[in-house]
Structures are given as C-alpha cells and as structure tokens.
C-alpha cells in the first residue's frame, strides 16, 4: 500500500524537482552552446548568430582537432598521466588505507593525525616547487603524478570503507597463512570494488584536468597536457595547420577551440556511466560507519 503524501510533502517535492531541474539546465545549456559552436560554420561563428543549435552544420572543426599533431600529442600526454597516475594513486592509497583501518596496528592514530594535517594545511606552492626541482622532476611527467600520489580526502574515503570489512574475514585469512599484502590484494580490494571505482574516478578526473602543476613544472611544449594546450588555443589563439582545407578557419579559430573543449569532455562523460553504480555505492558506504 502506497503511503499518501501530505500537502507540505507534495509542495516540497515539486519545488525540489523545479529547483534541481533549473540547476541541471544551468549546467547543461552552456555545454549545449559550446557543442553548437563546434558544429557551426565559419560565417555563423564570425557573425555570432549561434544559440543552442548549430548553424551551417559542419564537422570541419572536429576534423582539424583529430588531425592536428599538437592536439593529438596533448591528448596522448593527458591519457598517459591519467592512466599511469590513477594506477599509482590507487596502489599508494590502498596500501596506506588498509593498515590504518585496522585497530590492531600500533601508532595508527599518529599517522592519521599527520595525514589529516595535510588536508587542513596543504603544502604551499614554493616548497612544492623546490621539492620537485630538487628531485629532478622538472620538465618530466612524473612531476604531474608523484606529488599527488595520495590524496588525504580519498584516503579517508577508502579507509572508512575498509573499516566496514568484518574482522573475522581478515583473521581467517591470517589463520590460513596469508600475509598482509596478500590479504590486501586478494581479499580486501576484490571486496572493495565500489570504493576503488569511486576513488579511481576522483583521481582520474583530477589527472585529466591537470593544469596548474603543468604550468609550474613543465616548460617543454611537447609535454603539455590537453588543458594547457587548450588554454593556449583559447587565450592566445594558437591554431596551427599546414593543411589548405583549414585555411579559412584560421581567421576564426573559435570553432576549433569549442571542438577541442567537447573532445576533452568526452572521455570522462563516457567513463562515468560504467562506474555510476560503484560510484554511488562507494560514496554512501564509504561515508557511513
């Protein structure tokens, strides 16, 4: 039998739906506008007559983006940073979250306080720059991966999830002769797919959007990630091509810029639906003890 909602509950439900709908539109409409520009012709871009639908529909902007060596190289750099960085992040975070989630390990409170301090007082830029320089990681992609190998927030999310795994499972594994490393990789992580997917998505999005650290630590154009390349295109109008088919576009590079923005968004948008069920479950279970 369905429960009948009160008048106040119905009003709240309607207001909530309207508010969330407007909030969703405020986020979606700018993306739709960018998509329309990326699919519009040169004259329409020059005249500024584009709203939410393309004018003089064309794929020529995407042809340029997908054939430009500089943009493709920036994509390759970003993909490398995202894949390698996320793997390192998950290994490092799970390796420290597991021991600090077990009550039997001595000294864990001290390390928890130290990690918490990094959330409250993050490292300033100058000491971070000096550290990267002294480690000889300047103009290296490792400078975009190693300094952020462990996020304190993601650590606490993963640790909170690990704490919910019954002690009996771990103790039985120890009785069977498993070491701590084997327990972590063969039992804890397979049981923790939701939080691993959640934390992995957090890390992947951060790596995919790498920008500030690349500006600070990378001076070689061939090592620029996608976001830095996009910044050059948007602010400096650096659109280059030796192909005659794109000669008309060089006077109005806005379409190419918008196409690059859309292409940069696609991987994360495509990845999220496959991880959504793990993402939601991981956020809920990882935050309730």
C-alpha positions in Angstrom: 0.0 0.0 0.0 1.4 3.3 -1.1 1.8 6.0 1.6 -0.2 9.1 0.9 2.0 12.3 0.9 0.9 15.3 2.8 0.3 18.7 1.1 3.6 20.0 2.5 5.5 17.0 1.2 4.0 17.4 -2.2 4.9 21.1 -2.3 8.4 20.3 -1.2 8.7 17.6 -3.9 7.5 20.0 -6.6 9.8 22.8 -5.5 12.7 20.3 -5.2 12.1 19.0 -8.8 11.9 22.5 -10.2 15.0 23.7 -8.4 17.0 20.7 -9.4 15.7 20.9 -13.0 16.8 24.6 -13.2 20.1 23.8 -11.7 20.6 21.0 -14.2 19.7 23.3 -17.1 22.2 25.9 -15.9 24.9 23.3 -16.2 23.7 21.7 -19.4 22.9 24.7 -21.6 26.4 26.1 -21.7 27.7 22.7 -22.8 24.9 22.6 -25.5 26.0 26.1 -26.6 29.7 25.0 -26.9 28.6 21.9 -28.8 26.5 24.1 -31.2 29.5 26.3 -31.9 31.8 23.4 -32.5 29.4 22.1 -35.2 28.8 25.5 -36.9 30.3 27.0 -40.0 32.8 29.9 -40.2 30.4 32.6 -41.2 28.0 31.8 -38.4 30.9 31.9 -35.9 32.1 35.2 -37.2 28.6 36.7 -37.1 27.9 35.4 -33.6 24.4 34.1 -34.5 24.7 30.7 -32.8 22.4 29.9 -29.9 21.7 26.3 -28.7 21.6 24.8 -32.2 24.3 24.6 -34.9 24.2 27.0 -37.9 25.7 25.8 -41.2 26.3 22.4 -39.7 29.8 21.0 -40.3 32.3 18.6 -38.9 35.3 20.5 -40.2 36.3 21.7 -36.7 36.5 18.2 -35.4 38.4 17.1 -38.5 41.0 19.7 -37.6 41.2 18.7 -33.9 41.5 15.0 -34.8 44.2 15.6 -37.4 46.4 18.3 -35.6 49.6 16.6 -34.3 50.0 19.1 -31.5 46.5 18.5 -30.1 46.8 14.7 -30.5 50.1 14.8 -28.7 48.5 16.8 -25.8 45.7 14.1 -25.7 48.3 11.3 -25.6 50.1 13.1 -22.7 46.9 13.5 -20.8 45.8 9.9 -21.3 49.3 8.8 -20.1 49.1 11.0 -17.0 45.5 9.8 -16.3 46.1 6.1 -16.7 49.5 5.8 -15.0 48.7 8.4 -12.4 45.4 6.7 -11.4 47.1 3.3 -11.1 49.8 4.7 -8.8 47.2 6.6 -6.8 45.1 3.5 -6.2 48.1 1.4 -5.2 49.5 4.0 -2.9 46.2 5.0 -1.3 45.0 1.4 -0.7 48.5 0.4 0.7 48.2 3.1 3.4 44.4 3.0 3.9 44.4 -0.7 4.8 46.8 -0.8 7.7 45.4 2.4 9.1 41.9 1.0 9.0 42.8 -1.9 11.4 42.7 -1.3 15.1 45.5 -3.8 15.9 48.2 -1.7 14.3 50.0 0.5 16.8 50.7 4.1 16.1 47.9 4.5 13.6 46.4 7.5 15.4 49.7 9.4 14.9 49.7 8.8 11.2 46.0 9.6 10.9 46.7 13.0 12.5 49.6 13.6 10.2 47.5 12.9 7.1 44.7 15.0 8.4 47.1 17.9 8.8 47.8 17.8 5.1 44.1 18.4 4.5 43.9 21.3 6.9 47.3 22.8 5.9 48.2 21.9 2.3 51.7 22.4 1.0 52.4 25.9 -0.3 53.5 26.3 -3.9 57.1 27.5 -3.3 58.1 24.5 -1.1 56.4 22.1 -3.6 58.2 23.7 -6.5 61.6 23.4 -4.6 60.8 19.8 -3.8 60.0 18.9 -7.4 63.2 20.7 -8.6 65.4 19.0 -6.1 64.0 15.6 -7.1 65.0 16.4 -10.7 61.4 16.1 -11.9 61.1 19.4 -13.7 60.0 19.0 -17.3 59.0 15.5 -16.5 55.5 14.0 -16.5 56.4 12.4 -13.1 56.1 16.0 -11.7 52.4 15.8 -12.5 51.9 12.3 -10.9 54.2 11.8 -7.9 53.4 14.9 -5.8 49.7 14.0 -5.7 50.2 10.2 -5.3 48.0 10.2 -2.3 45.0 12.5 -1.6 44.1 12.8 2.1 40.4 13.0 1.2 40.4 9.9 -0.9 42.5 8.1 1.7 39.8 8.8 4.4 37.0 7.6 2.0 38.9 4.4 1.3 39.9 3.8 4.9 36.3 4.3 6.0 35.2 1.6 3.6 37.9 -0.8 4.7 36.8 -0.4 8.3 33.4 -2.0 7.4 35.0 -5.2 6.3 34.5 -7.8 9.1 37.5 -8.6 11.2 36.6 -12.3 11.0 37.4 -12.4 7.3 40.9 -10.9 7.9 41.6 -13.2 10.9 40.5 -16.3 9.0 42.9 -15.3 6.2 45.7 -14.9 8.6 45.0 -18.4 10.1 45.2 -19.8 6.6 48.7 -18.4 6.3 48.1 -15.2 4.2 50.4 -12.3 4.7 49.1 -8.7 5.0 50.0 -7.9 1.3 48.1 -11.0 0.1 45.1 -10.2 2.3 45.0 -6.7 0.8 45.3 -7.7 -2.9 43.4 -11.0 -2.8 40.6 -10.3 -0.4 40.2 -6.6 0.7 40.4 -5.0 -2.8 38.1 -7.5 -4.5 35.5 -6.8 -1.8 36.1 -3.0 -2.2 35.2 -2.5 -5.9 32.7 0.3 -5.1 35.2 2.5 -3.2 38.0 1.6 -5.6 35.9 2.8 -8.6 34.9 5.9 -6.7 38.4 6.9 -5.6 39.7 5.9 -9.0 37.2 8.2 -10.7 38.2 11.1 -8.4 41.8 10.6 -9.2 41.2 10.2 -12.9 39.2 13.4 -13.2 42.0 15.3 -11.4 44.7 14.0 -13.7 42.5 14.6 -16.8 42.1 18.2 -15.8 45.8 18.8 -14.8 46.6 22.4 -15.5 48.3 24.4 -12.7 51.0 21.9 -12.0 51.7 21.6 -15.7 52.2 25.4 -15.9 54.6 25.4 -12.9 56.6 22.3 -13.7 56.5 21.8 -17.5 58.3 24.1 -20.0 58.5 21.8 -23.0 55.6 22.3 -25.3 55.7 18.6 -26.4 54.9 17.6 -22.8 52.0 20.0 -22.3 48.8 18.1 -21.3 45.5 18.8 -23.0 44.3 21.5 -20.6 47.4 23.6 -21.1 47.1 23.2 -24.9 43.5 24.2 -24.7 44.5 27.3 -22.7 46.9 28.3 -25.4 44.2 28.0 -28.0 41.6 29.9 -26.0 43.7 32.7 -24.8 46.5 33.0 -27.4 44.5 31.9 -30.5 47.3 29.4 -31.3 45.6 27.4 -34.0 48.1 25.9 -36.4 47.7 23.8 -39.5 49.6 23.3 -42.7 46.5 21.8 -44.5 44.8 24.1 -47.0 41.4 22.7 -46.1 41.6 24.6 -42.8 43.0 27.9 -44.2 39.6 29.6 -43.9 39.3 28.6 -40.3 42.5 30.3 -39.2 40.8 33.7 -39.1 38.0 32.4 -36.7 39.6 29.7 -34.5 36.6 29.7 -32.1 35.0 26.6 -33.7 38.2 24.7 -33.3 38.5 25.8 -29.7 35.0 24.7 -28.9 35.5 21.3 -30.7 38.6 20.8 -28.5 36.6 21.5 -25.4 33.9 19.0 -26.4 36.5 16.3 -27.3 38.3 16.9 -23.9 35.0 16.3 -22.1 34.0 13.1 -23.9 36.3 10.5 -22.1 35.1 11.4 -18.6 31.5 11.6 -19.7 31.7 8.2 -21.4 33.5 6.6 -18.4 31.1 7.8 -15.7 28.0 5.7 -16.7 30.0 2.5 -16.4 31.2 3.4 -12.9 28.0 5.1 -11.7 26.6 2.1 -9.7 30.0 1.6 -8.0 30.4 5.4 -7.6 27.1 5.9 -5.8 27.6 2.8 -3.6 31.1 3.7 -2.7 30.2 7.3 -1.7 27.4 6.0 0.6 29.2 3.1 2.2 32.5 4.9 2.5 30.9 7.7 4.5 28.9 5.7 6.9 30.5 3.7 9.7 
